[in-house]
Amino acid sequence: MVRDRDAILTQLKSIFAEMFEADPNAVVLDANLYEDLDIDSIDAVDLVARLRTLSGKKIEPERFKSVRTVGDVVESVYALVNGE
């Protein structure tokens, strides 16, 4: 997994396109996961599992409870891979 925010966003665009058939152009920092990208709770669990595989780190569910936007995901992944 990459360590800077822009690279994480680029990776997320690919993940959303592959896993959820989302338009990569719609995967922007202020996009709401549930309203703009039609991600449901099952999709969110799948996303966390995918991020765990990519990062090689265990992701605590509490870390993602407040995640609502793509930007929130970027920040959470950034903190995770950079040990914050």
N, C-alpha and C positions, 0 to 999 in steps of 0.2 A: 504494500500500500504506500502510496506517496505521502509526503509529509507537508506539502504546502496546500493552502486552501484552493487555489486555482486548479491544481492537479486533482484534488479530491472532487471538486465540482465536475471536472471533465469525466472522471471515473463514474460519478453518480449518473451523469447523462447516459452513459453506456449501459449502466445497470438498469436504470428505469426503462430504457428502450427495450432491452433484452427481456427483462422479467415482467414488465407491466405494459409493454407496447405503447409507452408514452412517447410523444414527440420530443426528441432531445432539445428542441428549441423552447419547449415549454418548461424545461427543468432549469429554472432560474432561482436565484437566492430567495426571492420573496414569494415564490410559488407555494401555496398551501398544499400539503401532502394530500389531505382528505378532500378539500373542495376543488382545487385546481387540477390535481393529478389523479383523482379518483382512487386513492389508496385506501384500503380498508384495514381493519385490525389484523386480519390474517396476512395481508400483504406486508404490513409493518413487521410482523414476526419473521416473514421470509426475508425481508430487507435486512433485519438485524443479523439473521443467520448468515447472509451473504457478506455483510460487512465484517463479521467475525472471521469468516474464511479468508477474506482479503487482507485483513489487518493482522491476523495471527494472534489476536488478543481476545480475551473474554470480555464480552460486553454485558455489563450489568443492566437489567431491565430498567432500573431506576434512572439510569443515564438518559434513556430515551422516552421516559414518561411525559416530559414537557416539550418534546420535539413536535413542532407543528409545520415548519416550513423546510424547504430544501436548505436554506441557510442554517437552520438549527442542526440539521444532519451534518452539514459541513463542519460546523463548530464542534459538534460532539465527536466526530471522527478525528478532527484535527487534535483535540485535547487528548483523545485516546492514544493515537499513534505517537504523540509527542510527550506522553507521560504527564499530562497536566491533570 
